[in-house]
Amino acid sequence: MATTYDIAKLASVNQSTVSRVLSGSPHVKQATARKVWRACRKLNYVPNVSARSLRTKQARAIAVHLPLGWELALADPFVSMFLAGVHEQAARRKYSVVLNGEPAETAANELVEVVKSHRADGVILTSVRRDDPRVEAFVREGVPCVLGRHTGPSGPTMVCVDIDNRLTGRRAVRFLHRAAHRIIGLVSEADEWTPGEEFRRGLERQAEALGVSVTVRKAPPTFQAARAAAGEILAERPDATALIATTALTVFGVIEAVRAAGRNVTVLGVDSPLLRSLHPRLPRIVAPVEEMGRAMVDALIDLIETGTPAEPNYLQTELKEHA
């Protein structure tokens, strides 16, 4: 009986490439895929997904952890957009999705058990903190996972897929500088959330180069905390003409602080369906959230099926004036 090794040898490709083709991965050139399928026909090889799952004890399922908890996660418009991309690509790859909303501090062992008991084959981790207990547990147990953080993977079974937050910070300053803003405020996530730190570093370096003054306040990703932080910036810098909010959850707190202060201050926020409903429209940072969900699924499934982690993948944002 032919094996994937035989197919790889006949098609002159790696065995991992054969696995990608048989699993329907879109990350294989069409010419290469045709070579693999020709080899399959020549060797009378017919992939049997059910038999393979039983043999390898694969669940053909991926777990997605939303560590902010269900209430806060569902309040974030990014989550529904992200999950739409996750479910779409998982279905395309013939995998199901298991959601987990336990706090990060207590979910590590549970998520490891989900994989060890074959209820899922790997995990997508969102909102990864510095020294995250989930990452430590997954490194220790060899759990395949994709990290949504900028600092990159921490083990041989991990892949990083994230927004290029540092570049986005640089672009945000250039965007405001072109609109004649020279004194700005930034409401950022605490340093334990690496995306916020990366955004701030990129922003501050670009601001220094352009001669833009930046006042920073760090706050938890809630409306109340963002409003208080923005209020502090406005009180400290009565000459500030623009504020930036780094998450979709905080932008409305910043808007409310500006309204309460009665100031003519531009707010640049991360895009959300709610932000687009405001009139007049505000400038916004548009992140490819659904694309990120799809990319994370592909990276995780490729890792599960080949055992080889891909290079980190950093997606690009777009800044829009009003449209």
C-alpha positions as CSV (number, residue, x, y, z in Angstrom):
1,M,0.0,0.0,0.0
2,A,1.4,3.4,-1.0
3,T,2.3,5.9,1.7
4,T,2.8,9.7,1.7
5,Y,6.6,8.9,1.6
6,D,6.1,7.1,-1.7
7,I,4.1,10.0,-3.0
8,A,6.7,12.5,-2.0
9,K,9.4,10.5,-3.6
10,L,7.5,10.1,-6.9
11,A,6.5,13.8,-7.0
12,S,10.0,15.0,-5.9
13,V,8.6,17.0,-3.0
14,N,8.9,17.0,0.8
15,Q,6.6,14.7,2.8
16,S,5.3,17.8,4.6
17,T,4.2,19.2,1.2
18,V,2.3,16.1,0.5
19,S,0.5,16.4,3.8
20,R,-0.4,20.0,3.0
21,V,-1.8,19.1,-0.4
22,L,-3.9,16.2,1.0
23,S,-5.3,18.4,3.7
24,G,-6.4,21.1,1.2
25,S,-3.9,23.8,2.4
26,P,-4.0,26.9,0.1
27,H,-0.3,27.5,0.8
28,V,0.9,25.2,-1.9
29,K,1.6,26.3,-5.5
30,Q,-0.9,24.9,-8.0
31,A,1.9,23.3,-10.1
32,T,3.2,21.5,-7.0
33,A,-0.3,20.3,-5.9
34,R,-0.9,18.9,-9.4
35,K,2.4,16.9,-9.2
36,V,1.3,15.4,-5.9
37,W,-2.2,14.5,-7.2
38,R,-0.7,12.9,-10.3
39,A,1.6,10.8,-8.0
40,C,-1.5,9.8,-6.0
41,R,-3.3,8.6,-9.1
42,K,-0.3,6.7,-10.3
43,L,0.1,4.9,-7.0
44,N,-3.6,4.4,-6.5
45,Y,-3.5,6.4,-3.3
46,V,-6.8,7.6,-2.0
47,P,-6.6,9.8,1.2
48,N,-9.0,8.6,3.9
49,V,-9.6,11.4,6.4
50,S,-11.6,9.3,8.8
51,A,-9.1,6.5,8.9
52,R,-6.3,9.0,9.3
53,S,-8.0,10.7,12.3
54,L,-8.6,7.3,14.0
55,R,-5.0,6.2,13.4
56,T,-3.4,9.5,14.6
57,K,-6.0,10.1,17.3
58,Q,-6.6,13.6,15.7
59,A,-9.8,15.4,16.7
60,R,-9.7,17.5,13.6
61,A,-10.6,20.4,15.9
62,I,-8.8,23.5,17.1
63,A,-9.4,25.4,20.3
64,V,-9.5,29.2,20.5
65,H,-8.9,30.8,23.9
66,L,-10.5,34.2,24.7
67,P,-8.9,35.0,28.0
68,L,-10.7,38.2,28.7
69,G,-13.8,36.2,29.7
70,W,-17.0,36.0,27.7
71,E,-18.5,39.3,28.9
72,L,-15.6,41.4,27.9
73,A,-14.8,39.3,24.8
74,L,-18.3,39.6,23.4
75,A,-18.3,43.3,24.0
76,D,-15.3,43.7,21.8
77,P,-16.4,44.1,18.2
78,F,-13.0,42.6,17.1
79,V,-13.9,39.3,18.6
80,S,-16.9,38.5,16.4
81,M,-14.9,39.6,13.3
82,F,-12.0,37.5,14.3
83,L,-14.1,34.5,15.0
84,A,-15.8,34.8,11.7
85,G,-12.4,34.4,10.0
86,V,-11.5,31.5,12.3
87,H,-14.7,29.6,11.6
88,E,-14.6,30.3,7.9
89,Q,-11.1,29.0,7.4
90,A,-11.5,26.1,9.8
91,A,-14.5,24.9,7.9
92,R,-12.6,25.2,4.6
93,R,-9.9,23.0,6.1
94,K,-12.5,20.6,7.5
95,Y,-11.8,21.3,11.2
96,S,-14.2,22.3,13.9
97,V,-13.6,25.0,16.5
98,V,-13.8,24.8,20.3
99,L,-14.1,28.0,22.2
100,N,-12.8,28.6,25.7
101,G,-13.3,31.7,27.8
102,E,-11.6,30.9,31.1
103,P,-9.1,33.5,32.6
104,A,-5.6,33.0,31.4
105,E,-4.3,32.4,34.9
106,T,-6.5,29.3,35.4
107,A,-7.0,28.0,31.8
108,A,-3.5,26.8,31.1
109,N,-3.9,23.2,32.5
110,E,-7.4,22.9,31.1
111,L,-6.2,23.8,27.6
112,V,-3.4,21.3,27.8
113,E,-5.9,18.7,28.8
114,V,-8.1,19.5,25.9
115,V,-5.3,18.7,23.5
116,K,-3.9,15.7,25.5
117,S,-7.4,14.1,25.6
118,H,-7.8,14.6,21.8
119,R,-10.7,17.0,22.0
120,A,-8.6,19.5,20.0
121,D,-5.3,19.2,18.1
122,G,-3.9,22.6,18.9
123,V,-4.8,26.0,20.3
124,I,-5.0,29.6,19.1
125,L,-4.0,32.0,21.9
126,T,-5.3,35.6,21.8
127,S,-4.3,38.5,24.0
128,V,-1.0,36.9,25.1
129,R,0.6,38.6,28.0
130,R,4.3,38.8,29.0
131,D,5.2,35.7,31.0
132,D,1.8,34.2,30.1
133,P,1.1,31.0,32.0
134,R,-0.5,29.5,28.9
135,V,2.7,29.8,26.9
136,E,4.8,28.3,29.7
137,A,2.4,25.3,30.0
138,F,2.3,24.8,26.2
139,V,6.1,24.9,25.9
140,R,6.4,22.4,28.7
141,E,3.8,20.0,27.3
142,G,4.6,20.5,23.6
143,V,1.1,21.7,22.7
144,P,0.8,23.0,19.1
145,C,-0.3,26.6,19.2
146,V,-0.5,30.0,17.4
147,L,0.3,33.1,19.4
148,G,-1.3,36.4,18.8
149,R,1.6,38.5,20.0
150,H,4.4,40.5,18.5
151,T,7.5,39.1,20.3
152,G,7.4,35.8,18.5
153,P,7.1,32.1,19.4
154,S,8.7,30.7,22.5
155,G,9.0,27.0,21.6
156,P,9.3,24.5,18.7
157,T,5.5,23.9,18.6
158,M,4.5,27.6,18.4
159,V,3.9,30.0,15.6
160,C,3.3,33.8,15.8
161,V,0.6,35.5,13.7
162,D,-0.1,39.1,14.7
163,I,-0.6,42.7,13.5
164,D,2.6,44.6,12.9
165,N,2.0,46.8,15.9
166,R,5.3,48.7,15.8
167,L,4.8,49.7,12.2
168,T,1.2,50.7,12.9
169,G,2.5,53.0,15.7
170,R,4.9,54.7,13.3
171,R,2.2,55.1,10.7
172,A,-0.2,56.6,13.2
173,V,2.3,59.4,14.0
174,R,3.0,60.1,10.4
175,F,-0.7,60.2,9.7
176,L,-1.3,62.8,12.4
177,H,1.8,64.8,11.5
178,R,0.6,65.2,7.9
179,A,-2.6,66.7,9.4
180,A,-0.6,69.3,11.3
181,H,-0.8,67.7,14.7
182,R,2.4,68.3,16.8
183,I,1.2,67.5,20.3
184,I,-0.7,64.2,20.8
185,G,-1.8,61.9,23.5
186,L,-1.7,58.1,23.5
187,V,-4.0,55.9,25.6
188,S,-2.2,52.5,25.5
189,E,-2.5,49.1,27.0
190,A,-0.3,48.2,30.0
191,D,3.1,46.8,29.2
192,E,2.0,43.3,30.1
193,W,0.1,43.3,26.8
194,T,2.9,43.2,24.2
195,P,0.9,44.6,21.2
196,G,0.3,47.9,23.1
197,E,4.0,48.1,24.1
198,E,5.1,47.5,20.5
199,F,2.6,50.2,19.2
200,R,4.0,52.7,21.7
201,R,7.6,52.0,20.9
202,G,7.0,52.5,17.2
203,L,5.0,55.6,17.8
204,E,7.5,57.2,20.2
205,R,10.4,56.6,17.9
206,Q,8.6,58.1,14.9
207,A,7.4,61.0,17.0
208,E,10.9,61.9,18.1
209,A,12.1,61.8,14.5
210,L,9.3,64.2,13.4
211,G,9.4,66.5,16.4
212,V,6.0,65.5,17.7
213,S,5.4,65.6,21.5
214,V,3.6,62.5,22.9
215,T,2.0,62.1,26.4
216,V,1.2,58.5,27.3
217,R,-1.2,57.0,29.7
218,K,-1.6,53.2,30.1
219,A,-4.9,51.8,31.0
220,P,-6.8,48.5,31.1
221,P,-9.0,47.9,28.0
222,T,-12.2,49.3,29.4
223,F,-14.4,52.3,28.7
224,Q,-14.0,53.8,32.2
225,A,-10.3,53.3,32.3
226,A,-9.8,54.8,28.9
227,R,-12.0,57.8,29.7
228,A,-10.0,58.5,32.9
229,A,-6.6,58.1,31.1
230,A,-7.7,60.4,28.3
231,G,-9.0,63.0,30.8
232,E,-5.6,63.0,32.5
233,I,-3.8,63.7,29.2
234,L,-6.2,66.5,28.3
235,A,-5.7,68.1,31.8
236,E,-2.0,67.8,31.6
237,R,-1.7,69.0,28.0
238,P,-4.3,71.7,27.2
239,D,-2.4,72.2,23.9
240,A,-2.9,68.6,22.7
241,T,-4.8,68.4,19.4
242,A,-5.0,64.7,18.9
243,L,-5.5,61.5,20.9
244,I,-4.9,57.9,19.9
245,A,-6.6,54.8,21.3
246,T,-4.9,51.5,20.6
247,T,-7.9,49.2,21.0
248,A,-11.5,49.1,19.8
249,L,-12.6,48.8,23.4
250,T,-11.0,52.0,24.6
251,V,-11.7,54.4,21.7
252,F,-15.2,55.3,22.9
253,G,-13.8,56.2,26.4
254,V,-11.4,58.5,24.8
255,I,-14.1,60.1,22.7
256,E,-16.2,60.7,25.8
257,A,-13.3,62.3,27.6
258,V,-12.9,64.7,24.7
259,R,-16.6,65.5,24.6
260,A,-16.7,66.1,28.4
261,A,-13.7,68.5,28.2
262,G,-15.4,70.4,25.4
263,R,-12.2,70.3,23.4
264,N,-11.6,70.3,19.6
265,V,-9.4,67.3,19.6
266,T,-9.0,64.6,16.9
267,V,-9.4,61.0,18.0
268,L,-7.6,58.3,16.1
269,G,-8.9,54.9,17.1
270,V,-8.8,51.3,16.1
271,D,-11.6,50.5,13.7
272,S,-14.8,48.8,14.7
273,P,-18.3,48.6,13.2
274,L,-19.5,51.0,16.0
275,L,-16.8,53.5,15.1
276,R,-18.0,53.6,11.5
277,S,-21.5,54.6,12.7
278,L,-20.3,58.0,14.2
279,H,-21.1,61.3,12.4
280,P,-18.9,63.1,11.6
281,R,-16.6,60.2,10.8
282,L,-13.4,59.9,12.6
283,P,-10.0,58.8,11.2
284,R,-9.3,55.1,12.1
285,I,-6.8,52.4,12.1
286,V,-8.1,49.4,10.1
287,A,-6.8,46.1,11.1
288,P,-7.3,42.9,8.9
289,V,-9.1,41.1,11.8
290,E,-10.9,38.4,9.8
291,E,-7.7,37.8,7.7
292,M,-5.8,37.4,11.0
293,G,-8.3,34.7,12.1
294,R,-7.9,32.9,8.8
295,A,-4.1,33.2,8.9
296,M,-4.0,31.8,12.5
297,V,-6.1,28.8,11.5
298,D,-3.9,28.0,8.5
299,A,-0.7,28.4,10.6
300,L,-2.0,26.1,13.3
301,I,-3.4,23.4,11.0
302,D,-0.2,23.4,9.0
303,L,1.8,23.0,12.2
304,I,-0.5,20.2,13.4
305,E,-0.3,18.3,10.2
306,T,3.4,18.8,9.3
307,G,5.0,19.3,12.8
308,T,7.0,22.2,11.4
309,P,6.3,25.7,12.6
310,A,6.1,28.4,9.9
311,E,7.9,31.8,10.1
312,P,6.2,34.5,12.1
313,N,3.5,36.3,10.0
314,Y,2.9,40.0,10.7
315,L,-0.2,41.5,9.0
316,Q,-0.4,45.1,7.9
317,T,-3.0,47.7,9.0
318,E,-4.4,50.6,7.0
319,L,-5.1,54.2,8.1
320,K,-8.2,55.8,6.7
321,E,-9.2,59.5,7.0
322,H,-13.0,59.3,7.2
323,A,-14.4,56.8,4.6
